[in-house]
Amino acid sequence: MTESETQSGTYSQPDLGERIADGGRRLVELYGRLDRTSQVSFWVLVVIVLAAVLAQPIKLFGVPIQPFTLAPYDPVQPNYNAALVEPSLAHPMGTDLTGRDIFSRVLAGARISLLVGLFAVALAMVIGVPIGSVAGYAGGWIDEALMRVTDVMISFPALVIALALVGALGPNIRNVILVIGIVYSPQYARLIRGQVLSIKEEEYIEAAENTGLGDMGILFKHVIPNSFAPVFVQATFHVATAIIFEASLSFLGLGVQPPTPTWGVLIATGRNYLPAEWWISTFPGIAIFITVLALNLLGDGLRDEFDPRSATEGGPEA
């Protein structure tokens, strides 16, 4: 802010480019403060995301927009002449009963599994954060009513609710995202409520009230942005559990349906051929293990960075 701007009482807001640059600098600084394990986990996740993005052609109006793909074979098209081939140079992870290349299917499955995890958690935040924020800021009977509803949802086992909802709505990728988002949303409501209860007592909130800013303005301009750090950390853990959740539903036949490859579908497909054709289920299982481990380790680092006290209080509720 320049002297003339200070004297005139005006202040020019930074443009979009400046805000993006400032956000980038903050992210670089955050990365530098993470421990070595969290940094390695971050780069493992970068590799997994790039592999998922480049697994198959991404088309815009029917035209591929990426220069190359990593999957050497079509992950859906059968090739019966190469059925149940053991891992080799031609097929690094072997093939399944219909001759489909497991490596190609694991890469293609990464895209679906990551999308399910990310969109499901984003939906859970969209549902839970406003509910918890309003409950914590309003208090009184509104808080009581909203929190009792979330308590009822949390009291039921998540998998039981998911099985009931998927059974009613039908097994497909859209409904899997919807169900996981609904199941996880109460946890975000309770988490953000606790943050709001603390932050609304701060002096700068009282100052905002004295300026005449309305409740919704204070909530969305001051309270929620300052309450979001633990929500972001929790989201990191929940993406991991959402991937496992999707794999569990697909394993039971209630998730994404074949021939669409997801890691859960691949494990379910290969379970009937264990232990002879071990590679069908083993490599998708390893992919889930590495991804979930990297997400959890990164989440641990972010949790310790945003709230060092939580390192001695145990991990977040899954």
Secondary structure, 3 states (H helix, E strand, C coil): CCHHHHHHCCCCCCCHHHHHHHHHHHHHHHHHHCCHHHHHHHHHHHHHHHHHHCCCCCEECCEECCCCCCCCCCCCCCCHHHCCCCCCCCCCCCECCCCCEHHHHHHHHHHHHHHHHHHHHHHHHHHHHHHHHHHHHHCHHHHHHHHHHHHHHHHCCHHHHHHHHHHHHCCCHHHHHHHHHHHHHHHHHHHHHHHHHHHCCCHHHHHHHHCCCCHHHHHHHHHHHHHHHHHHHHHHHHHHHHHHHHHHHHHCCCCCCCCCCCHHHHHHHHHHHCCCCCHHHHHHHHHHHHHHHHHHHHHHHHHHHHCHHHHHCCCCCC
